[in-house]
Amino acid sequence: MGDFLNQSFLGNTALEWIIALGAAVVVWVAVRIAVSVMLGRMRALAAKTETDVDDLVAELLEKTKGLFVAVVAFYAGARSLTLPAEIDDLMSRLVVLGFIVQGAFWANGIVNYVLGSWAKKKFEADPTITTALGSVGFLVRLAVWATFGMLALDNLGIDIGPMIAGLGIGGLALGLALQGTLSDLFASFSIVFDRPFTVGDYIQVGSLAGTVEQVGLKTTRVKSLTGEQLVFSNADLLGSRIQNFQRRNERRCAFTLGVTYDTSADQLERIPGLIQEIVEEHEHTEFDRCFFMTFGDSALNIETVYFLQVPDFATYGATHHAINIAIFRRFAEEGIEFAYPTQTIHVEGLGKGADRD
């Protein structure tokens, strides 16, 4: 046994190799236990606190790969050995490569956690965020893996200069070929993150209007009042003027009533007060003004404006219906007649001595 332990392998005795292997196993076990204990404590701490730091640390610990720990442990154990320069250089490159790959996993964990936390806080009730986050996450993860892949190739001694130049030229050509698609893609990000509208909002774009059903990577789909689906290119949609009726906090209601020219001045003076009283009787209404505004061709026109604090159309329709019925009844009680298009012709008699032939 003693002779075996004293035998030399690659400049080191068998005993030194066994010690190095034992050190590697001890380091591997110790690191795995330390990571497991820290992960448990961080999860317990994250459940008790509202900060994001402990959640992020737990996320990164969970993404620490066993293979990475094994590479580090193997390298730590091999430090006690005397190895040829080529093998020592190869091991150093292997450890650096392990850190690069593990760094890519950690970077992806940070990206996923940051995007998820931000979306949860700011866009919790917005269903369009799922599509955008998937796209943004994919692009960022692609960039992360490309960066760490270049670092790994450079660590292996591969010249990445021509590769970077080729990727730049290829990316430029691809960008020119997909200019329209990329324009719609980034427009979808703008729609989701800037939120000029969200799914469920009633919007109008030019002469077209409807309820937003879906915000995709290239198009936005809107259901019109008549039932058909309207499909807008995201880039064209952002280049247009969009009216979002869902965002208003109140609805302005204006209407004009015409009464006959037989209405007396006293009745005209009482009409604004009557209408104000009727409007204020209804819930969620705020009276603004009521004036006798113009002399029409066949009516004296009374203009009224009030605001409804609940902006949805169903509430507006029910409230305005009730107000109209109340005005109709009150005018009947007051003897005030509504005007309708009429024309009165006055015929003057012929003068004395005029030719009657």
C-alpha positions in Angstrom: 0.0 0.0 0.0 2.8 2.4 0.9 4.5 1.8 -2.4 1.3 2.7 -4.3 0.8 5.9 -2.3 4.4 6.9 -3.2 4.0 6.2 -6.9 4.1 9.3 -9.1 1.4 10.3 -11.6 1.9 13.5 -13.6 4.5 14.8 -11.1 2.4 14.1 -8.0 2.2 11.0 -5.8 -0.9 8.9 -5.4 -1.3 10.2 -1.9 -1.3 13.8 -3.1 -3.9 12.9 -5.7 -6.1 11.3 -3.1 -5.7 14.4 -0.8 -6.6 16.7 -3.7 -9.7 14.5 -4.5 -10.8 14.5 -0.9 -10.4 18.3 -0.7 -12.5 18.7 -3.9 -15.2 16.5 -2.4 -15.2 18.5 0.9 -15.4 21.8 -1.0 -18.3 20.5 -3.1 -20.2 19.2 -0.1 -19.5 22.3 1.9 -20.6 24.7 -0.9 -23.8 22.6 -1.7 -24.8 22.7 2.0 -24.0 26.4 2.3 -26.1 27.2 -0.8 -29.0 25.0 0.5 -29.0 26.6 4.0 -28.8 30.1 2.6 -31.6 29.4 0.1 -33.9 28.2 2.9 -33.1 31.2 5.1 -33.6 33.6 2.3 -37.0 32.1 1.4 -38.1 32.3 5.0 -36.9 35.9 5.2 -38.6 36.8 1.9 -41.9 35.5 3.3 -41.6 38.0 6.2 -40.4 41.1 4.5 -41.7 43.3 1.7 -38.3 44.2 0.2 -37.1 42.7 -3.1 -33.5 42.1 -2.2 -34.0 38.8 -0.3 -36.3 37.5 -3.1 -33.6 38.3 -5.7 -30.9 36.6 -3.6 -33.1 33.5 -3.2 -33.7 33.5 -7.0 -30.0 33.6 -7.7 -29.1 30.9 -5.2 -31.8 28.7 -6.7 -30.1 29.1 -10.2 -26.7 28.1 -8.9 -25.9 24.9 -10.8 -24.4 21.8 -9.3 -22.0 21.4 -12.2 -20.6 24.9 -11.6 -20.0 24.0 -7.9 -18.3 20.7 -9.0 -16.0 22.6 -11.4 -15.1 25.1 -8.6 -14.5 22.2 -6.1 -12.3 20.3 -8.6 -10.2 23.4 -9.3 -9.9 24.1 -5.5 -8.7 20.6 -4.9 -6.2 20.7 -7.8 -4.5 23.8 -6.4 -2.5 21.5 -4.0 -1.1 19.6 -7.0 1.9 20.4 -9.2 0.6 20.1 -12.7 2.2 20.8 -16.2 1.6 24.3 -17.5 -0.7 23.1 -20.3 -3.0 21.2 -17.9 -2.9 24.1 -15.4 -3.8 26.5 -18.2 -6.6 24.2 -19.3 -8.1 24.0 -15.8 -8.0 27.8 -15.4 -9.9 28.2 -18.7 -12.4 25.6 -17.5 -13.0 27.4 -14.3 -13.4 30.7 -16.1 -15.8 29.0 -18.5 -17.8 27.7 -15.6 -18.1 31.2 -14.1 -19.2 32.6 -17.5 -21.9 30.0 -17.9 -23.1 30.3 -14.3 -23.0 34.1 -14.8 -25.3 33.8 -17.7 -27.8 31.8 -15.6 -27.5 34.5 -12.8 -28.0 37.3 -15.3 -31.1 35.6 -16.7 -32.4 35.2 -13.2 -32.0 38.9 -12.6 -33.7 39.8 -15.9 -36.7 37.5 -15.1 -37.0 38.7 -11.6 -36.8 42.4 -12.5 -39.3 42.2 -15.3 -41.7 40.0 -13.3 -41.5 42.3 -10.2 -41.9 45.5 -12.2 -44.9 44.1 -14.2 -46.6 42.8 -11.1 -46.4 46.2 -9.4 -47.2 48.4 -12.3 -49.4 46.3 -14.6 -51.0 43.8 -12.3 -54.5 44.3 -13.9 -53.3 44.6 -17.5 -53.6 41.3 -19.5 -51.5 42.7 -22.3 -48.4 42.7 -20.2 -48.0 38.9 -20.7 -47.4 39.3 -24.4 -45.0 42.2 -24.0 -43.0 40.6 -21.2 -42.6 37.4 -23.1 -41.2 39.3 -26.1 -39.0 41.7 -24.0 -37.8 38.8 -21.9 -36.9 36.8 -25.0 -34.9 39.6 -26.5 -33.0 40.4 -23.3 -32.2 36.8 -22.6 -31.0 36.4 -26.2 -28.7 39.4 -25.7 -27.4 38.0 -22.4 -26.6 34.6 -23.8 -25.0 36.1 -26.9 -22.8 38.3 -24.7 -21.7 35.5 -22.4 -21.3 33.2 -25.4 -18.8 35.6 -26.9 -17.0 35.8 -23.6 -16.8 32.0 -23.5 -15.5 31.8 -27.0 -12.9 34.4 -26.2 -11.9 32.5 -23.1 -11.3 29.4 -25.3 -8.9 31.4 -27.5 -11.2 31.9 -30.4 -11.0 35.2 -32.2 -14.4 36.7 -32.0 -13.7 39.9 -33.9 -14.7 38.6 -37.3 -17.8 37.0 -35.7 -18.9 40.3 -34.1 -18.4 42.1 -37.4 -20.4 39.4 -39.2 -23.2 39.5 -36.7 -23.3 43.3 -37.1 -23.6 43.2 -40.8 -26.1 40.3 -40.6 -28.1 42.2 -38.0 -28.2 45.3 -40.2 -29.4 43.3 -43.2 -32.0 41.5 -41.1 -33.2 44.8 -39.6 -33.6 46.3 -43.1 -35.5 43.3 -44.3 -37.8 43.2 -41.3 -38.2 47.0 -40.9 -42.0 46.9 -41.0 -42.2 44.0 -38.6 -39.7 45.5 -36.2 -41.6 48.8 -36.3 -44.8 47.0 -35.3 -42.9 45.0 -32.6 -41.5 48.1 -30.9 -44.8 49.8 -31.3 -46.4 47.0 -29.3 -43.9 47.5 -26.6 -44.8 51.2 -26.5 -48.5 50.4 -26.4 -48.0 48.0 -23.4 -45.6 50.1 -21.4 -46.9 53.6 -22.2 -50.5 52.3 -22.1 -52.4 54.7 -24.3 -55.1 52.1 -24.0 -55.5 48.5 -22.6 -57.6 45.5 -23.4 -61.3 46.4 -22.7 -60.9 50.1 -23.4 -63.3 51.7 -25.9 -61.2 53.8 -28.4 -61.8 55.7 -31.6 -59.2 56.0 -34.4 -60.3 58.3 -37.1 -63.8 57.2 -38.1 -63.4 53.7 -36.7 -64.2 52.9 -33.1 -64.6 49.8 -30.9 -63.5 47.9 -27.8 -59.8 46.7 -27.7 -59.8 42.8 -27.6 -56.1 42.0 -28.0 -52.7 43.7 -28.3 -50.4 41.5 -30.3 -46.7 41.8 -31.4 -47.7 43.1 -34.8 -51.4 44.1 -34.7 -54.1 45.3 -32.3 -57.6 43.9 -32.7 -60.6 46.0 -31.9 -64.3 44.8 -31.9 -66.6 47.5 -33.4 -70.1 48.3 -32.2 -71.5 46.5 -35.2 -69.7 43.3 -34.3 -66.9 43.0 -36.9 -63.3 42.9 -35.9 -61.0 45.8 -36.8 -57.3 45.0 -37.2 -54.8 47.8 -36.8 -51.1 47.7 -37.5 -49.4 48.7 -34.2 -47.1 51.2 -35.9 -50.0 52.8 -37.8 -52.1 52.9 -34.7 -49.5 54.8 -32.7 -49.1 57.2 -35.6 -52.8 58.1 -35.4 -54.8 60.2 -33.0 -56.5 57.9 -30.5 -59.5 58.8 -28.5 -59.7 56.7 -25.4 -63.2 57.1 -24.0 -62.5 54.6 -21.1 -60.0 57.1 -19.5 -62.5 59.9 -18.8 -63.6 60.3 -15.2 -66.9 62.0 -16.1 -69.1 62.5 -19.1 -70.2 65.9 -20.4 -73.9 65.8 -21.4 -75.3 68.7 -23.5 -78.7 69.0 -25.1 -80.9 71.6 -26.6 -84.7 71.9 -26.2 -86.9 74.1 -28.4 -90.1 75.7 -27.1 -92.7 77.4 -29.2 -92.8 81.2 -29.8 -96.1 81.2 -27.8 -94.1 80.7 -24.6 -94.3 83.7 -22.4 -91.3 85.6 -21.0 -92.1 84.4 -17.4 -92.1 80.8 -18.6 -88.8 81.3 -20.3 -87.3 82.7 -17.1 -88.5 79.7 -15.1 -87.2 77.0 -17.5 -83.5 77.1 -16.5 -84.5 76.6 -12.8 -86.9 73.8 -13.6 -84.3 71.9 -15.6 -81.6 72.5 -13.0 -83.9 71.1 -10.3 -84.7 68.0 -12.4 -81.0 67.3 -13.2 -79.9 67.7 -9.6 -82.5 65.2 -8.4 -80.6 62.4 -10.1 -77.6 60.6 -8.6 -74.1 61.2 -10.0 -75.1 64.4 -11.8 -73.5 67.8 -11.6 -75.5 70.7 -13.1 -73.4 73.2 -15.1 -75.6 75.7 -17.0 -79.0 76.2 -18.7 -79.7 79.3 -20.8 -82.1 80.6 -23.4 -79.5 80.8 -26.2 -81.0 81.4 -29.6 -84.1 82.4 -31.6 -84.6 79.5 -34.1 -86.6 79.4 -37.2 -89.5 77.7 -35.5 -88.4 77.5 -31.8 -86.9 79.3 -28.9 -83.8 77.2 -28.1 -82.8 76.3 -24.5 -79.3 74.9 -24.1 -78.4 72.7 -21.1 -75.1 71.2 -20.0 -74.5 68.9 -17.0 -71.8 66.4 -16.1 -72.3 62.7 -15.1 -69.7 61.4 -12.6 -70.1 57.8 -13.9 -68.8 57.8 -17.4 -70.0 54.5 -18.8 -72.6 54.7 -21.5 -75.2 52.5 -19.8 -75.4 54.8 -16.8 -75.5 57.9 -19.1 -78.3 56.5 -21.2 -80.5 55.5 -18.2 -79.9 58.9 -16.5 -80.5 61.0 -19.5 -83.7 59.0 -20.3 -85.0 59.7 -16.8 -84.1 63.4 -17.1 -85.9 63.7 -20.4 -89.0 62.0 -19.1 -89.0 64.4 -16.0 -88.6 67.4 -18.3 -91.4 66.3 -20.5 -93.8 65.9 -17.6 -92.8 69.1 -15.9 -93.3 71.1 -19.1 -96.7 69.6 -19.5 -97.6 70.7 -15.9 -96.3 74.2 -16.6 -98.1 74.5 -19.9 -94.9 74.9 -21.8 -95.1 73.5 -25.3 -92.2 71.9 -27.2 -91.7 73.3 -30.7 -91.6 71.3 -33.9 -90.8 72.5 -37.4 -93.6 74.8 -38.5 -94.0 77.6 -40.9 -96.6 80.4 -40.6 -97.6 82.3 -43.8 -99.2 85.8 -43.4 -101.3 86.9 -46.4 -101.9 90.7 -46.6 -105.2 91.9 -48.1 -105.2 93.7 -51.5 -105.3 97.6 -51.3 -108.3 99.7 -52.4 -108.5 100.5 -56.1 -106.1 97.7 -57.0 -106.5 95.8 -60.2 -108.5 92.6 -59.3 -108.2 91.0 -62.8 
